[in-house]
Structures are given as structure tokens and as C-alpha cells.
Amino acid sequence: MIKSSMNKTETAFAQYCELLKKAGEILDYRFEPMKFMLAGNVEGKHNAVTYLPDFLIIHQDHFELAETKAKNKDWTSMKDDARCKINIAAELFPWFRWTIYYLERGRWTKELVN
């Protein structure tokens, strides 16, 4: 399920998920299927803080929400606000498994957030 709105890293991760699905390691996956409100609107103003995970991965026994990042030349990959948002989301919505997948030299590594 590769969509035209995916960047290169997201497209590579969708291909990785397809392999996991064919191998029976996951049931399915979706690209940007849901948005989480981390802080609400104040007095009707449009100032809500939201977080949109890259992927929902459906396992036999749990749901995983994954952020995907490519490692940069200076070995960094996440901006502070993105790291903050996924940490807050994991705290507010603990019934999901929250992860960050890093693409480095064609290989994926997984960091568990919660």
C-alpha cells in the first residue's frame, strides 16, 4: 500500500512492511491512519497540538504506531519537537506500542518508545 504522498523513507518502510506481512510477522499496516490530539483548543482558537504517526502496524496481539526516520550524515534523525510529540503521545495513549524506526544504510533499526 504505497501512496504517492509518502516520502522516500516512508516508501521504503511500506515495502519493509509488505515483506513482514508476506512472511506472516504482521497482519497488516496503514499509512497515516489517525491523528492524535496532544493538547486541546483554547476558546475555539485553532491552536491544538496534534501528532500524526507515519504508520499503524497491526500485529496478532497489539497495535503499533511507528514513526520512520532516515539517519542523516551527522547521525541525527529527529527534531526535538517530533521526539517530544511521540513521547507525549505514548504517555497519553499507553495502550498502543509506540516505536521509531531508523533507516541507515538500507537497514531498519527499531527503538521502543514505551
N, C-alpha and C positions, 0 to 999 in steps of 0.2 A: 504494500500500500504506500507507494512513494507518491508524494504530492508535489506539484510544481512550486509551491510556496516554501519548500524545505531548502535550507542551505546545504552546503556540501557535507558538513559533519552530520546533520540530521539525515540526509540521504544515505550516508554510509551506515548510520545506526539502524535505519529502517531495513537495509539489506542484511545487517547482522541479525536483527530480529526475525527476518524471514528464515534465515538459517536455523535459528533456535526453534522456531515454530515447526519447520520441517523435521527437525531432529526430535520433536516432542518435548523439548525442555520448557517451552511456554505454550499456553493455549492460543493467545492472540496478542495483538498490540494495536494501539491507536496513536495517531499524531495529534498533539494539542487538543485533546478531547474535552478538557474542562479548565475553568479559571477559578482560582481561589481568592476570596476576599480576605486580606490580612488585617486591614483596618478600614472601618466604615466611613461613609459620607458624613459630613458635619453640616447640619442645617440645609440639606438639599444641594450643597455645593458638590461639584464633581471632583472630589479630592480623595477618592478611595484608593487605597494601596492594594493592588492585586498581583497575583503570581500565576503565570501560565506555564506549567511544566511542559517539556518537549514531548514526552511520551507517557502513556499509560501502558503498562505491561501486565497482562493477565496470566497469573500462574495458577496452578491447580488449587493452592491453598491460601493465596493472598494477592493483593493488588499492589503493584509497584509503580511509583511515579518517578520518572527519570529525567534528569537534566543532562544534556550532552554538550561536551566542550572539547575543542581541539587544543592540544598543548601548543603554546607559542614558542618562538625562538628563545625567549628569556625564561622559559619553563613555567610561565604563569598561564592561567586559562580562564579564571573567573574574576569578574569585577566584584568589588566589595558589596554593592547593592544586591547582586544576584546571589551571592553567598548568604547574605543576611536574609533575603526573602525565602530561600529554601529552608533555612534553619527555623525561621518563624513558622512557615507552613508545616514543617514536621512537628513542631510543638503544638500548633493549633489543631492539627488533623493527624493524631498519632495512630489511627487505625490503618493508615497506608504505610507501606515501606517506601521511604524516600532515598533516592540514590543519585549519584553524579557519575556519569561515565565519561572517561577521558580517552580521546583518540590520540595515540602517539606512535608514529612510525608504523601505521597500519594495524595497530593492536589496541584493543579496548581494555581499560582497567576500570574497576568499579569501586567507588567509595560509598560506604553506607553512611547516611546522614543520621538516621535514628535506629 
